[in-house]
């Protein structure tokens, strides 16, 4: 993935995903209902997975791998 994005682009996407996750957590705290909670939980899991991939790609750039 680091071949696709520059370090700056990865940093921007990481910041965006962290903000998205923060907003989703706030949204989950404000909502009630099993269906809403399940959807938000799934979205948080998707965003977290993407964030982990981007952080790994960014770290690979820093170490030159």
N, C-alpha and C positions, 0 to 999 in steps of 0.2 A: 504494500500500500504506500510505502514511503516513496516509491518510484513515481507514483501518480501525483502526489502533492509535495510542494515545497515545505520547508520547516515552518515558514510563516503561515501558509495555508492550513497546515496541520494544527498549529497553535490556535488559529481562528476557529476551526471546526471543533476542536476540543473545548474551547471556551463556550461556543454555542451549545454544544451537547450538555455541558455542565449546567448552563443556564436552563436549558429545556428540562433537565432532570429536576432541578430545584423547583421550577414552576409546576411540574407534574406532582411532586411531593406536596406542594402547597395546595394544589387542586384536590389531591386525594384526601388531604386533611379536612378540606372544606365540604366535600361531598359525602353523601350517605347513600346506601343502597349497594347490595352485592354486585349488581351488574356494572354500576359505575366504578366501583372499587376494582373489579376484575379487569375492566378495560384500561384503567389508569395503571394498574399493576403490570399488565402486559406491555404497555407503552414504556413504562420505566425500565422494564427488563430489556426491551429492544434498544432503548437509548443507552443503557449501561453497557450492553454488549458492543455497540458501535464505539462508545467511548473507550472501552478497553482495547479495542483494535487500533484506534487512532493513537492512544497513548503508547502502545507497544511500537507502532510505526515511528512515532516521534522519538522514542528512546533509541530505536535502531539507528535513526539518523545521527543522534548525538554520539553513539558509540562507533559509527562508521560501518555498521553491519549491513 
